Amino acid sequence: HPKTRAFITHGGANGVYEAIYHGVPMVGIPVFADQPDNMVHMKAKGAAVVVELNSLTSEDLRDAINTVIDDTTYKESAMRLSRIHHDRPMSPLDEAVFWIEFTMRHKGAKHLRVQAHELTWYQYHSLDVLSFLLSVVLLLLLLLVNTCRFCFRRCCCRRKTKRKAE
């Protein structure tokens, strides 16, 4: 809404993009996943105030909202991010049309395909690398166990030999 002065959000990507798009400063209450990171970025850019959920009180929330509304730097930062976001050489629809036509002109644009499509399934999931690393770890573990066993037998056998000699 054009009269929105502050956006209270958990900091998910969609909400952050929407606030940036409309140039609205945010009060973030991140919970999990990418939300804390998103809100740290928005706070660093001056477009948000972050409030921790586990220590949240009504006074904290009120103060955060008032800070975002009363301090014009938050609105200015949000508007600056919005201008950057809207500064595009062509509209998203025109860009989509361009890429569809580009792909048709170049018969599927195979030169833009990711090389991961050429990998076998076990290479794609790095199973070959993981199996190599696992075998190296197992070999080192086996070597360590055999070395410990050799040292233990050597120490124990000497004691038994000395006892038998006495």
C-alpha positions in Angstrom: 0.0 0.0 0.0 1.4 3.4 -0.9 0.8 4.8 2.7 2.8 2.0 4.4 5.4 3.6 6.6 7.0 0.5 8.1 6.9 -3.2 7.3 7.1 -5.7 10.2 8.6 -8.9 8.8 10.3 -12.1 9.8 12.9 -11.4 7.1 12.1 -14.0 4.5 13.4 -13.3 1.0 9.9 -12.5 -0.6 9.0 -10.0 2.1 12.4 -8.3 1.9 12.2 -8.1 -1.9 8.7 -6.7 -1.6 9.8 -4.0 0.9 12.7 -3.1 -1.3 10.5 -2.9 -4.4 8.1 -0.5 -2.7 10.8 1.4 -0.7 9.4 0.6 2.7 11.7 0.4 5.8 11.5 -2.8 7.8 11.3 -4.0 11.4 12.7 -7.5 11.3 12.0 -10.3 13.7 14.0 -13.2 12.2 13.2 -16.7 13.2 15.3 -19.2 11.2 16.9 -20.2 7.9 17.9 -17.2 5.7 15.8 -14.7 7.7 18.6 -13.6 10.2 21.1 -13.2 7.4 18.6 -11.2 5.2 17.8 -8.9 8.1 21.5 -8.4 8.9 22.0 -7.2 5.3 19.0 -4.9 5.5 20.2 -3.5 8.8 23.7 -2.9 7.3 22.2 -1.1 4.4 20.2 1.1 6.8 16.8 0.0 5.7 15.8 -2.1 8.8 15.8 -2.4 12.5 16.2 -5.9 13.9 14.5 -7.2 17.0 15.4 -10.6 18.5 12.4 -12.9 18.9 13.6 -14.6 22.1 14.0 -11.3 24.0 11.1 -9.4 22.3 8.9 -7.2 24.5 6.1 -4.9 23.5 8.2 -2.0 24.3 11.0 -3.2 22.1 8.6 -3.6 19.2 7.1 -0.2 19.8 10.5 1.4 20.0 11.7 -0.3 16.8 8.6 0.7 14.9 8.9 4.3 16.1 12.6 4.4 15.2 11.9 3.2 11.6 9.0 5.7 11.2 10.5 8.8 12.9 14.1 8.5 11.6 14.0 9.5 8.0 17.3 7.8 7.2 15.5 4.4 7.2 13.0 5.6 4.6 15.8 7.2 2.5 17.8 4.0 2.5 14.8 2.0 1.6 14.0 4.3 -1.3 17.6 4.2 -2.5 17.5 0.4 -2.6 14.2 0.7 -4.4 15.7 3.0 -7.0 18.6 0.6 -7.5 16.2 -2.3 -7.9 14.0 -0.5 -10.4 17.0 0.7 -12.5 16.8 -1.9 -15.3 17.7 -1.5 -19.0 14.4 -3.2 -20.0 11.2 -4.4 -18.3 11.1 -7.9 -16.9 8.6 -8.9 -19.6 10.8 -7.6 -22.3 13.8 -9.4 -20.8 11.9 -12.6 -20.7 10.9 -12.2 -24.3 14.5 -11.5 -25.3 15.8 -14.6 -23.6 13.1 -16.8 -25.2 13.8 -15.4 -28.6 17.6 -15.8 -28.0 17.1 -19.4 -27.0 15.0 -20.0 -30.2 17.6 -18.2 -32.4 20.4 -20.3 -31.1 18.5 -23.6 -31.2 18.3 -24.2 -27.4 21.4 -22.1 -26.5 23.4 -25.2 -25.6 26.4 -22.9 -25.0 24.6 -21.5 -21.9 23.9 -24.9 -20.5 25.6 -25.8 -17.2 28.4 -28.3 -17.7 26.9 -30.4 -14.8 24.5 -31.8 -17.4 27.4 -33.7 -18.9 28.4 -35.4 -15.6 27.4 -38.9 -14.7 25.0 -39.2 -11.7 27.8 -40.3 -9.3 30.0 -37.4 -10.5 27.2 -34.9 -10.2 26.6 -36.0 -6.5 30.4 -36.1 -5.9 30.2 -39.8 -4.9 33.5 -40.5 -6.7 35.3 -37.8 -4.6 33.5 -38.9 -1.4 34.5 -42.5 -2.0 38.1 -41.6 -2.5 38.2 -39.5 0.6 36.4 -42.2 2.6 39.0 -44.8 1.4 41.9 -42.5 2.4 40.4 -42.0 5.8 39.8 -45.7 6.2 43.4 -46.4 5.1 44.8 -43.9 7.6 42.6 -45.4 10.3 43.7 -48.9 9.5 47.4 -47.7 9.5 46.9 -46.1 12.9 45.2 -49.2 14.4 48.0 -51.5 13.1 50.7 -49.1 14.4 49.0 -49.0 17.8 48.6 -52.8 17.8 52.3 -53.3 16.8 53.5 -50.9 19.6 51.2 -52.6 22.2 52.4 -56.1 21.3 56.0 -55.0 21.3 55.6 -53.5 24.8 53.6 -56.4 26.2 55.8 -59.1 24.7 58.9 -57.6 26.2 57.4 -57.7 29.7 56.3 -61.3 29.3 59.8 -62.2 28.1 61.5 -60.5 31.0 59.1 -62.2 33.5 59.8 -65.6 32.0 63.5 -65.0 32.2 63.4 -64.2 35.9 
